[in-house]
Amino acid sequence: MKSLKYGLAALAVALAGAVAPVTNTFAEETNSSSSVNSSSWIQVTPVSSRVVLRPGQELEYSMVVANIGTDKFNYSVYAAPYSVIDEDYNVSFSNETNRTQLARWIKFIKEDGTTTDTYKGSLEPNEKHTVNYRISVPEDVPAGGQYATIFAQTDNDNTNKDTSGITTVSRIGLIVYGRTNGETNEKAEITDWSVSGLLNQGPITATSKVKNEGNTDIEAKYKFTVRSIFGNTLHEDEQAYNILPDTERRLNSEWGSNTPMGLFWVTYNVSSSALENAREETKLVVILPIYMIVIMLILLTILIIWIIMLSRKRKERKGRLKV
């Protein structure tokens, strides 16, 4: 009986070693954007703008285009649609939908007060220009959100060329988020949800997909936290992303691609004012390499064989005592 106890204790130590937590410590928008083209650096501020679209009104706004490089360049500014083509939020600047009509309503104001679809200018190094634009909202503007991108790009008649003689063109964009002051509907749901469980190796992952069922863009907040089995925070990531109407957005979070094994508490939270209820899940994640599983199975097999042998010996002893 004493041998059996020692055997069970040895197996418990082996199992504890197999899943013991690793104690290694692992060490959306800004207000400007820039693009590099050789020594011509073009920058715009801000990188996004939110406007209220009132039927029949003309609204004026401005942006700043800057040359933060060492060469003079000519540039153009124009509007394009802004839409999303898949759940990974790859963006299209050419696909027109009923939510991208805003691009058609934007005109740029020239120095003489007239408007144009494409504004042109030139910038010396370290020079800035303020570009004004006007949004003419139609009387029958549909309710909900409208989205466009205002691009500033270097023109292909600039003198900067690479060694092959090919002129490169750089462009950067300002995203315009428009919303009517009429009836808006903010509604969303979480259509996919997954948090890691038992893994053979890192990383630990969490993924979710939020579908915007309303008629205007919404903001969804994501929080991904990984703690050790003892409660120490090893990783924390908190982000907020816009989701356009009639689209779904998938977000993948991960941590610990080099973590060999361990026990971890993972908390994943997704919330939005458009969701009826925020969703949060805390889950125990086990990272256990295949070779450790094999070792555990071998140890378990040995223990079972040992128990069987001890049981047979005990029966043999009892049989001798009866004789």
C-alpha positions, 0 to 999 in steps of 0.5 A: 500500500505504501508503494502505491502511495509513493507511485501516485505521488510521483505521478502527481509531481510529473503532471504538475511539472508538465503544466506548471505556468511559465514565469517569463515576463514579456516585455486608431487614430493619430492627428496626422498622416504622412507618406514617403516618396523618395525625399518628398514627404507629404502629410495631411492633418487631420486624418479623419473628420466627423461632419453632420449632414443637414439636408440642403445645407452647404458646409465648409471644412479645411485640411492642411497639406504639408511638405515635410521632406527636402524636395519641392513637389506638386500635389492634387487633392480629390475625393473618393468613396470609402467602403469596406469589402470584407470582414477583415476590413480591407478598404475600397476607394472605388466601390460606390454604394448608397453609403458613399454618396458623400464623395460626390458632394465634396468640392474644393474651394480655389483661391478665387472662390470657385470650386473644383473636383480636384484641387492642385498646388505645389509645396516647397520643403517645410511649407504647408497649405490649407485646403478648404472644401465644401460639402453640398448636402442634397435635400433628399439625403438618405438617413444614416451614415455617409463616408468618403476619403479625401486624398492628397497625392504627389503628382507624377510630373514631379522631378523625383524618379528612381534609378530606372526612371520610373516616377512614383506617386504617393498618396494619403487620405483623410476619412470623412465620417458623415451622419445625418441629423435625421433618424439614425439607427444604431444596432449591432450584434456579435456573430462570431466568438472564440477564445483559446482552450487547450493548445499544443503551443502559443499563441493564445488567441481570441476572435470575434465578429461584430455586425453593424445592422444599423444605418450609421457607423458605430464604435466597438471596444475590444479588451484582451487580457492574459494573466498567470494562474496566480493572477499576475497580468502578463498582457493587456490590449484594449482597442476601439474600432469603427464599424460601418453600416451594413458591414461585419468586422472581425478582430483577432487578438493574440499573445505569447507566440513563444510561450512553450507551456503553462496555465493562463487566465484569459479574459476577452470583452467586446462592448458597444453602445449599439449592442444590447449587451456587452459580452465577456468571457474568462477562460482557463487556457492550457498550453501543453506541448505534444511531447508532454502529452506523450510523457503524461500518457506513458506515465499514466500507462506505467501507473495503470500497469503498476496498479494492476501488478500490485492488485494481482500480488495482493490477490496472490497473498490473500490466496496463500493465506487462505490455504 
